[in-house]
C-alpha cells in the first residue's frame, strides 16, 4: 500500500510539472512514446531509404492493438497484406541491397516468408503467445534485411572541432556485467557516433571495471561511470585533461545532427529524437546542470515506467543524448541499486567500427 501511495504521489507531481531534478549530471523524466520496444526503435533508427521493407516492418509492429483485443480476423488480414507486399515488392527490396549482400538478403526474406506463414497458423489457432513469439522472430529477420540496406562506411557529418574525439561507425553490442548479473546493450554509432564512440572506447580501456552505481531511483535512472578519486570523468593520459563529449542529438528529417544545442535552443519543443528516452534501459550520457558539453564518462540507464511518463511531458529528450538500449537482462536492470557495481563492460561485436579520431 505504501508503494502504491508513493507511486501515485510521483504521478501527481509529474503531471503537474513539479517533479524537477537539479542535481548536477541528473536528468528529469521524459515523455512517453508510442514506440517502447528497443528493437523497434533500433530498426527505425537504421539509415536507409527503402520504403517497402519499412512498410512491412511497421505493418507487423502495428498488429499489437488488434492482438491485445484478440481481433483475429483483423490480424489475419494484416498478415495476408504483409505476405502480398513481400511477394510483389521482393525484387525491389533485393535490388536495393548491395550485390555482395544480396544472397544473404534472399535467405533472410525466405525466413520472413516462413515467419508470415507461421503467423497465419497462429492466427487460425488464436494462439496469442505463439503469435508474439513468431512476430518477434519475423521482425528480427526483417531488421537484419534492413541492416544490409545501410551503405558501407555510412557516416554522418561531425563538426571539425570534435576531430580529436573517438567515434563509432555502425553499431556495437556490449555486455555490462554487474554484481546482479549481465545486461546486453546495443549502442548506435549511426545516430550518436561520438557518444557511442566514447562509451565503446572507455569499455575497451577497462575504464568502467569495478565502478559503483552512484545513483539508483525507482522508476527513474541508475547511473555509473564516476571514477574513483576527485575526477568526475575520464582524464586522457595524453593530455592530462578530462575528455569531454558534446551533447549529440539526432532528429529524424533534420539535415544535421544537433551538437551542444538542446531542443529549446533550436525551437524543436515537440520533436522526438531518432533515439528517444522511451523504453526501459535507454542508455543516456550524463552531463552537469551547469553545462551541456561537459559529459565525459558517466552514463545512466533509464528505468521506464509508463504511468510516470505521460504524453506531453518531455524533460530528457532534447536535453540529454541517448546512445543505445538494453536489449537483454531487464530483470537484472530492475534489481540494481547503489550497493551494486559494474564488474566489467565488454564489447562483443562492433569494436572494429571504433575510430580513435576523425
C-alpha positions as CSV (number, residue, x, y, z in Angstrom):
1,X,0.0,0.0,0.0
2,X,2.9,2.4,0.8
3,X,4.4,1.6,-2.5
4,X,1.2,2.5,-4.3
5,X,0.8,5.7,-2.4
6,X,4.4,6.7,-3.3
7,X,3.8,5.9,-7.0
8,X,0.6,7.8,-7.0
9,X,2.3,10.8,-5.5
10,X,5.0,10.7,-8.2
11,X,2.4,10.6,-10.9
12,X,0.7,13.6,-9.4
13,X,3.9,15.6,-9.2
14,X,4.9,14.8,-12.7
15,X,1.6,15.6,-14.3
16,X,1.5,18.9,-12.5
17,X,5.0,19.7,-13.8
18,X,6.6,19.9,-10.3
19,X,8.9,16.9,-10.4
20,X,12.2,18.7,-11.1
21,X,15.7,17.5,-10.5
22,X,18.5,20.0,-10.3
23,X,21.4,17.9,-9.0
24,X,24.4,18.1,-11.4
25,X,24.5,15.4,-14.1
26,X,21.0,14.2,-13.2
27,X,18.1,14.4,-15.7
28,X,14.3,14.7,-15.4
29,X,11.7,12.2,-16.7
30,X,10.9,12.2,-20.4
31,X,7.5,11.9,-22.1
32,X,6.0,8.6,-23.2
33,X,6.4,7.5,-26.8
34,X,4.3,5.3,-29.0
35,X,7.2,3.0,-29.7
36,X,8.5,1.5,-26.5
37,X,10.3,-1.7,-27.8
38,X,14.1,-1.1,-28.1
39,X,14.3,-3.5,-31.0
40,X,11.7,-1.5,-32.9
41,X,13.4,1.8,-32.0
42,X,16.7,0.5,-33.3
43,X,15.1,-0.8,-36.5
44,X,13.5,2.7,-37.1
45,X,16.9,4.3,-36.5
46,X,18.7,2.5,-39.3
47,X,19.7,4.9,-42.0
48,X,18.4,3.5,-45.3
49,X,15.9,4.5,-47.9
50,X,13.8,1.6,-48.9
51,X,10.2,2.1,-48.0
52,X,8.8,-1.3,-48.9
53,X,10.7,-3.2,-46.2
54,X,9.9,-0.3,-43.8
55,X,6.2,-0.6,-44.5
56,X,6.4,-4.4,-44.0
57,X,8.1,-3.8,-40.6
58,X,5.6,-1.2,-39.4
59,X,2.6,-3.3,-40.6
60,X,3.7,-6.2,-38.4
61,X,4.6,-3.9,-35.4
62,X,1.1,-2.3,-35.6
63,X,-0.6,-5.6,-35.0
64,X,-0.3,-5.0,-31.3
65,X,-3.6,-3.3,-30.8
66,X,-5.5,-6.0,-32.7
67,X,-3.6,-8.6,-30.7
68,X,-4.5,-7.1,-27.4
69,X,-8.1,-7.0,-28.4
70,X,-7.9,-10.5,-29.9
71,X,-9.2,-9.3,-33.2
72,X,-8.1,-12.4,-35.0
73,X,-9.8,-11.6,-38.3
74,X,-8.0,-8.2,-38.5
75,X,-4.7,-9.9,-37.6
76,X,-5.2,-12.5,-40.4
77,X,-5.8,-9.6,-42.9
78,X,-2.7,-7.8,-41.7
79,X,-0.6,-10.9,-42.2
80,X,-2.1,-11.5,-45.6
81,X,-1.4,-8.0,-46.7
82,X,2.2,-8.4,-45.4
83,X,2.6,-11.6,-47.5
84,X,1.2,-9.8,-50.6
85,X,3.6,-6.9,-50.1
86,X,6.6,-9.1,-49.8
87,X,5.5,-11.2,-52.8
88,X,5.0,-8.1,-55.1
89,X,8.0,-6.0,-53.8
90,X,10.6,-8.7,-53.1
91,X,12.7,-7.9,-56.2
92,X,12.6,-4.2,-55.5
93,X,13.8,-4.8,-51.9
94,X,16.6,-7.1,-53.1
95,X,17.7,-4.7,-55.8
96,X,18.3,-2.1,-53.2
97,X,20.7,-4.3,-51.3
98,X,24.3,-4.1,-52.4
99,X,25.1,-7.0,-54.6
100,X,27.7,-8.6,-52.3
101,X,25.0,-8.9,-49.6
102,X,22.1,-9.9,-51.8
103,X,22.4,-13.6,-51.3
104,X,22.2,-13.1,-47.5
105,X,19.1,-10.9,-48.0
106,X,17.4,-13.5,-50.1
107,X,17.9,-16.1,-47.3
108,X,16.6,-13.7,-44.7
109,X,13.5,-12.9,-46.8
110,X,12.9,-16.6,-47.2
111,X,12.8,-16.8,-43.4
112,X,10.4,-13.9,-43.3
113,X,8.2,-15.9,-45.7
114,X,8.3,-18.8,-43.3
115,X,7.6,-16.5,-40.3
116,X,4.5,-15.0,-42.0
117,X,3.2,-18.5,-42.8
118,X,3.7,-19.4,-39.1
119,X,1.8,-16.2,-38.1
120,X,-1.1,-17.2,-40.2
121,X,-1.2,-20.6,-38.5
122,X,-1.2,-18.9,-35.0
123,X,-4.0,-16.6,-36.1
124,X,-6.1,-19.7,-37.1
125,X,-5.3,-21.3,-33.8
126,X,-6.0,-18.0,-31.9
127,X,-2.7,-18.6,-30.0
128,X,-1.6,-15.2,-28.6
129,X,1.7,-16.2,-27.0
130,X,2.8,-18.0,-30.2
131,X,1.8,-15.1,-32.3
132,X,4.0,-12.8,-30.2
133,X,7.0,-15.2,-30.4
134,X,6.7,-15.6,-34.2
135,X,6.2,-11.9,-34.8
136,X,9.3,-11.1,-32.8
137,X,11.4,-13.7,-34.8
138,X,10.0,-12.4,-38.1
139,X,10.7,-8.8,-37.2
140,X,14.2,-9.7,-36.3
141,X,14.7,-11.2,-39.8
142,X,13.2,-8.0,-41.3
143,X,15.6,-5.9,-39.2
144,X,18.5,-8.0,-40.4
145,X,17.5,-7.2,-44.0
146,X,17.2,-3.5,-43.2
147,X,20.7,-3.6,-41.7
148,X,22.0,-4.9,-45.0
149,X,20.5,-1.9,-46.8
150,X,22.8,0.6,-44.9
151,X,25.5,1.6,-47.2
152,X,29.1,0.6,-46.5
153,X,31.0,3.1,-44.5
154,X,27.9,5.2,-43.7
155,X,28.8,8.2,-41.6
156,X,27.1,11.4,-40.6
157,X,28.9,14.7,-40.7
158,X,30.6,15.7,-37.4
159,X,31.9,19.2,-36.8
160,X,35.6,19.5,-37.2
161,X,36.0,20.9,-33.7
162,X,35.4,17.3,-32.4
163,X,38.0,15.7,-34.7
164,X,40.1,14.6,-31.8
165,X,37.3,12.5,-30.2
166,X,36.7,8.8,-30.8
167,X,33.7,7.9,-32.9
168,X,31.8,4.7,-33.7
169,X,30.9,3.7,-37.2
170,X,27.8,1.5,-37.2
171,X,26.7,-0.3,-34.1
172,X,28.3,-2.3,-31.3
173,X,26.9,-4.8,-28.9
174,X,28.3,-4.8,-25.3
175,X,27.8,-6.9,-22.2
176,X,27.6,-5.0,-18.9
177,X,28.4,-7.4,-16.2
178,X,27.2,-6.3,-12.7
179,X,27.0,-7.8,-9.3
180,X,23.4,-8.6,-10.0
181,X,24.0,-10.3,-13.4
182,X,24.6,-9.4,-17.0
183,X,22.9,-6.8,-19.4
184,X,23.2,-6.9,-23.1
185,X,23.2,-3.4,-24.8
186,X,23.3,-2.1,-28.4
187,X,24.9,1.3,-28.9
188,X,24.2,3.2,-32.1
189,X,27.0,4.9,-33.9
190,X,24.8,5.8,-36.9
191,X,22.9,8.4,-34.9
192,X,25.2,9.1,-31.9
193,X,28.7,8.4,-33.2
194,X,30.6,10.5,-30.6
195,X,28.6,9.4,-27.6
196,X,28.6,5.7,-28.6
197,X,32.3,6.0,-29.6
198,X,33.2,7.4,-26.2
199,X,31.3,4.6,-24.4
200,X,32.9,1.8,-26.5
201,X,36.4,3.4,-26.2
202,X,36.1,3.5,-22.4
203,X,34.8,0.0,-22.3
204,X,37.7,-1.3,-24.3
205,X,40.1,0.6,-21.9
206,X,38.5,-1.2,-18.9
207,X,37.6,2.2,-17.5
208,X,34.2,1.0,-16.1
209,X,35.5,-2.1,-14.5
210,X,34.6,-2.3,-10.7
211,X,32.9,1.2,-10.7
212,X,29.9,1.5,-8.4
213,X,26.4,2.6,-9.3
214,X,26.3,6.1,-7.8
215,X,22.6,6.7,-8.2
216,X,19.6,4.4,-8.3
217,X,16.0,5.7,-8.1
218,X,12.8,3.6,-8.7
219,X,11.0,4.4,-11.9
220,X,13.8,6.8,-12.9
221,X,17.5,6.1,-13.5
222,X,20.5,4.1,-12.4
223,X,23.8,5.8,-13.1
224,X,27.5,4.9,-13.1
225,X,30.8,6.0,-14.7
226,X,32.2,8.2,-11.9
227,X,35.8,7.1,-11.4
228,X,37.5,6.7,-8.1
229,X,39.2,9.8,-6.8
230,X,38.4,13.5,-7.3
231,X,37.8,13.3,-11.0
232,X,34.3,13.0,-12.3
233,X,35.1,11.8,-15.8
234,X,37.8,10.3,-18.0
235,X,41.2,12.0,-17.9
236,X,43.1,11.5,-21.2
237,X,46.6,10.4,-20.2
238,X,47.9,12.0,-23.4
239,X,46.7,15.5,-22.4
240,X,46.2,15.2,-18.7
241,X,42.8,16.8,-19.3
242,X,39.3,15.5,-18.8
243,X,37.9,14.4,-22.2
244,X,34.5,15.9,-22.8
245,X,31.9,14.7,-25.2
246,X,29.4,17.2,-26.7
247,X,25.7,16.9,-26.4
248,X,24.7,15.0,-29.5
249,X,21.1,14.5,-30.6
250,X,19.8,13.3,-34.0
251,X,16.3,14.3,-35.1
252,X,14.5,12.5,-37.9
253,X,14.3,14.5,-41.1
254,X,16.7,17.2,-39.8
255,X,19.6,17.6,-42.2
256,X,22.2,17.9,-39.4
257,X,22.7,16.3,-36.0
258,X,22.4,18.8,-33.1
259,X,25.7,19.4,-31.3
260,X,25.7,21.3,-28.0
261,X,22.2,22.5,-28.6
262,X,19.0,21.5,-26.8
263,X,15.6,21.2,-28.4
264,X,14.7,24.5,-26.7
265,X,17.8,26.2,-28.2
266,X,16.6,25.4,-31.7
267,X,12.8,25.6,-31.2
268,X,12.1,21.9,-31.5
269,X,9.8,21.8,-28.5
270,X,7.7,18.8,-29.5
271,X,10.3,16.8,-31.5
272,X,11.1,13.2,-30.9
273,X,14.7,12.3,-31.3
274,X,15.8,9.4,-33.5
275,X,17.0,7.7,-30.3
276,X,14.3,8.6,-27.7
277,X,14.2,8.0,-24.0
278,X,11.1,5.9,-24.4
279,X,11.9,2.4,-23.1
280,X,13.3,0.6,-20.1
281,X,17.1,0.6,-20.3
282,X,17.6,3.6,-22.6
283,X,21.3,4.5,-22.3
284,X,21.9,8.2,-21.7
285,X,25.0,10.3,-21.4
286,X,25.1,12.4,-18.2
287,X,26.3,16.0,-18.1
288,X,26.1,18.6,-15.4
289,X,23.3,21.0,-14.7
290,X,25.7,23.9,-15.4
291,X,26.7,22.9,-19.0
292,X,25.6,20.6,-21.8
293,X,29.1,19.9,-23.2
294,X,30.8,18.5,-20.1
295,X,29.7,14.9,-20.3
296,X,32.8,12.7,-20.0
297,X,32.2,9.1,-18.8
298,X,29.1,9.0,-16.7
299,X,26.1,7.3,-18.2
300,X,22.7,6.3,-16.9
301,X,20.1,3.7,-17.8
302,X,16.5,4.9,-17.8
303,X,14.1,2.9,-15.7
304,X,11.0,3.4,-17.9
305,X,7.6,3.4,-16.1
306,X,4.7,4.1,-18.4
307,X,2.5,5.7,-15.7
308,X,5.3,8.1,-14.9
309,X,5.9,9.3,-18.4
310,X,2.6,10.9,-19.6
311,X,2.3,12.2,-23.1
312,X,3.1,15.9,-23.4
313,X,5.9,16.0,-20.8
314,X,9.5,16.0,-22.0
315,X,12.3,16.6,-19.6
316,X,15.1,14.4,-21.0
317,X,14.6,14.1,-24.8
318,X,16.3,17.1,-26.3
319,X,18.4,17.8,-23.1
320,X,20.4,14.5,-22.9
321,X,21.8,12.3,-25.5
322,X,20.6,8.7,-25.8
323,X,23.1,6.5,-27.5
324,X,21.7,2.9,-27.2
325,X,19.4,0.5,-25.4
326,X,19.5,-2.5,-23.1
327,X,18.1,-5.4,-25.2
328,X,18.5,-8.3,-22.7
329,X,18.7,-8.5,-18.9
330,X,15.8,-6.3,-17.9
331,X,15.2,-8.3,-14.8
332,X,18.8,-7.6,-13.8
333,X,18.4,-3.9,-14.5
334,X,15.4,-3.6,-12.2
335,X,17.4,-5.2,-9.3
336,X,20.4,-2.8,-9.4
337,X,20.9,-0.4,-6.5
338,X,23.8,1.7,-5.2
339,X,25.0,-1.3,-3.3
340,X,25.9,-2.8,-6.7
341,X,28.9,-2.4,-9.0
342,X,29.9,-2.9,-12.6
343,X,32.2,-5.8,-12.8
344,X,33.1,-5.1,-16.4
345,X,31.8,-3.9,-19.8
346,X,32.9,-6.0,-22.7
347,X,32.4,-5.3,-26.4
348,X,31.2,-8.5,-28.0
349,X,30.6,-7.1,-31.5
350,X,31.3,-3.9,-33.4
351,X,34.7,-3.0,-31.9
352,X,36.1,-2.8,-35.4
353,X,33.9,0.2,-36.0
354,X,35.6,2.4,-33.4
355,X,38.0,5.0,-34.7
356,X,40.2,7.0,-32.3
357,X,39.7,10.3,-34.1
358,X,38.5,11.8,-37.4
